[in-house]
Amino acid sequence: MATTTTTRRRIRLITSGIPPLVLLAFFIFLCVAGPAIWGAAAGHTDVAHASQGSSAQHWMGTDALGRDILARTLLATSRSLVLAVLSTLIGGCVGVALGLIAGMSRRLGRLIGAVIALLIAFPAMLLAIFFAVIFGIGSVGSVLAVGAAFAPGFARLTQTLTASTATREYVEAAHVLGKGPVRVVFRHILPNIAEPLILYSTIHIGTAILSLAGLSFLGLGVQPPAYDWGRMLSDGLASVYTTPGGAIAPAIAIVLAGLTFNMLGEWISDLIGGRNEAPRTVSAAPAELPADTVGAAELSAGHDRLLEVSHLRVVYGSRDGVSTPVRDVSFTVNAGETVAIVGESGSGKSQATAAVAQLVEAPGSVYAKQLEFLDTELLEAGKNADELLGRSLAMIFQDPGEALNPAVTIGTHLLEPAMIHLHEPKRSARERAIEALRAVAINDPARRYKQHPHELSGGMKQRVCIAIGLMGEPRLLIADEPTTALDVTVQRQILRLISRVGKETHSSILFISHDIAVVSEISDRILVMYAGFIVEEAPTAALLETPAHPYTALLVASSPTMSIDKEAPLPSLDGTMPRADQELAGCYFADRCPRADARCRSERPPLEPVGDTSHRAACWHPLIAGEKLPVRLKEPEEVLS
Ligand SMILES: Nc1ncnc2c1ncn2[C@@H]1O[C@H](COP(=O)(O)OP(=O)(O)OP(=O)(O)O)[C@@H](O)[C@H]1O
């Protein structure tokens, strides 16, 4: 059934491509062979047979000098088409350059965006006439004028495409790798916006033919003795009653050429659309992970500080106010340790780690008393910080589909960290890349190396992202909800893989998740975040068995696990977390907390040890070990809803 649909689609694609391709071939033939075949007839004057109607010798008649109109029309093809292609190229290059600057740079973007919006408000033909007067009458002036009139359209399209591509995770990953803006544009942005731009250009050649003909018709374009279809149309209209062919022949040529490029554009669009449809793959049984080598090279030093974050704050300022997704976060990650950050959606987990990876973009600002990675103060290190992070930090994002650049092969993704940061020769980097794919349990790594991301399943893409991390010299692996976008059957494997890779490469792991049950499987220590604060921090077992903060206690109790009684109702966490733009004097959890009193609402509790020094909680009334929180249980229908 699927095969029949695909076959039918292919047949439709081939048949719909025949008319524009045949017409295009015909026009190319006219451009190439035209001068040799019709050159003489088009230039031969015969005043005795001037301004004649159609005859067997002159199908479209003759002009005022007795020249054959059909021959001149066919000969005018090359000038008309070359000028149209040139003006599209000029408009395309100028527009794409402006659009890229506007899409990449926030400050210049606003200015260029405003100019584009102003120009786009005028009809393109009106702009072309305006620019033709400025650039001067003639072929060159008209080409520049039509190019300038098209540039705002190209710029608007490029700006929109760039803005949406620039926020993709593979572009952010490229920034993490320390790639400069020019490299990011040519490697990651342009290849991914090229298809709609090519499509737009093809259709625009048709419009350019019409616009140039219009300028020539108005006397602003091609000047005698040179001629194009617009010039011929203008001359032909003067004698339309005696020699109608003088106007009809160039008019037919203009319409046919315009139609050809429009049909070609539609066909390319179909072709691209079909190619981008993800192939349906039958998901094979997930590959067994190779034997775990946990413990083979455990770091002996127990408390080597790798990352030290002290009083981290992330602030976004806008005309509408200030929003602070990370209010005050302090934590450390020791060498070889796996630390998890948990908390409900919007608690600031991703923003806090984005600040560590230097991925918070304007208008966001990062403040910290200390943000030290491998003994380097990141907020003061400038370019050195980029290099350090590019070499020693690996990021695994939530959606592996977004994290990989669809335009480049898996191999290229893997080679970049090794070649850019370790300056490794391509040959040895390639060998290591195939080894890295094998290490993350990807079958047939040599074949996968040559494939593009769309040829891989979601789980495989995430394995590739992990393998990319292995290509540098990672000391810290930040995994931001790496299993959320994956099929449940693959989640556990990816989790185990990340844990194993961390141990084998002696890297520490900072693992972000909203699911405490997930992180408890791999983490040594858990940090609980709420409304931009760390509200509790403890070794995993202590946090799960004796949570001190009421929020943690509710998170633990409401986390459905395989071991709990499925018939028993889950505790309910009513209310919502304060927004990032809300400022409160006291504890941000107070409104949802069954233990809150007046002090909780007026005075913010500091993160302080509760019992053991490794266990800290920010609460005025922490739960004493073993104490149960009085909680409202969810009704069965609430659990289902
Ligand atoms: N570019 C931005 N501008 C302004 N505020 C932002 C921006 N990005 C994020 N925020 C704010 O930061 C808050 C925290 O976002 P963050 O992505 O860190 O949460 P999270 O805990 O990781 O949640 P999730 O699990 O849903 O990803 C958001 O609720 C949002 O209000």
The ligand as a Tripos MOL2 file, in Angstrom:
@<TRIPOS>MOLECULE
LIG
   31    33     1     0     0
SMALL
NO_CHARGES

@<TRIPOS>ATOM
      1 N1         14.5260   33.9430   26.4040 N.pl3     1 LIG1
      2 C1         13.8330   34.1240   27.5280 C.ar      1 LIG1
      3 N2         13.3320   35.3250   27.8690 N.ar      1 LIG1
      4 C2         12.6460   35.5030   29.0130 C.ar      1 LIG1
      5 N3         12.3890   34.5150   29.9050 N.ar      1 LIG1
      6 C3         12.8480   33.2900   29.5950 C.ar      1 LIG1
      7 C4         13.5910   33.0210   28.4140 C.ar      1 LIG1
      8 N4         13.9060   31.7120   28.4030 N.ar      1 LIG1
      9 C5         13.3820   31.1820   29.5270 C.ar      1 LIG1
     10 N5         12.7620   32.1280   30.2370 N.ar      1 LIG1
     11 C6         12.0790   31.9560   31.5140 C.3       1 LIG1
     12 O1         12.7950   31.0510   32.2650 O.3       1 LIG1
     13 C7         11.8890   30.1890   32.9370 C.3       1 LIG1
     14 C8         12.6380   28.9490   33.2390 C.3       1 LIG1
     15 O2         12.9530   28.3030   32.0280 O.3       1 LIG1
     16 P1         13.8000   26.9690   31.9740 P.3       1 LIG1
     17 O3         13.7850   26.5110   30.5400 O.co2     1 LIG1
     18 O4         15.1000   27.1440   32.6260 O.co2     1 LIG1
     19 O5         12.8970   26.0110   32.8540 O.3       1 LIG1
     20 P2         13.0650   24.4620   33.0870 P.3       1 LIG1
     21 O6         13.0180   24.2510   34.5520 O.co2     1 LIG1
     22 O7         14.2570   23.9440   32.3740 O.co2     1 LIG1
     23 O8         11.7320   23.9470   32.4500 O.3       1 LIG1
     24 P3         11.4890   22.7880   31.3910 P.3       1 LIG1
     25 O9         11.6390   21.5130   32.1420 O.co2     1 LIG1
     26 O10        10.0950   23.0270   30.9370 O.co2     1 LIG1
     27 O11        12.5130   22.9720   30.2970 O.co2     1 LIG1
     28 C9         10.7330   30.0560   31.9970 C.3       1 LIG1
     29 O12         9.5440   29.8300   32.6620 O.3       1 LIG1
     30 C10        10.6820   31.4040   31.3390 C.3       1 LIG1
     31 O13         9.7910   32.2280   32.0810 O.3       1 LIG1
@<TRIPOS>BOND
     1     1     2 1
     2     2     3 ar
     3     2     7 ar
     4     3     4 ar
     5     4     5 ar
     6     5     6 ar
     7     6     7 ar
     8     6    10 ar
     9     7     8 ar
    10     8     9 ar
    11     9    10 ar
    12    10    11 1
    13    11    12 1
    14    11    30 1
    15    12    13 1
    16    13    14 1
    17    13    28 1
    18    14    15 1
    19    15    16 1
    20    16    17 2
    21    16    18 1
    22    16    19 1
    23    19    20 1
    24    20    21 2
    25    20    22 1
    26    20    23 1
    27    23    24 1
    28    24    25 2
    29    24    26 1
    30    24    27 1
    31    28    29 1
    32    28    30 1
    33    30    31 1
@<TRIPOS>SUBSTRUCTURE
     1 LIG1         1 GROUP 0 **** ****
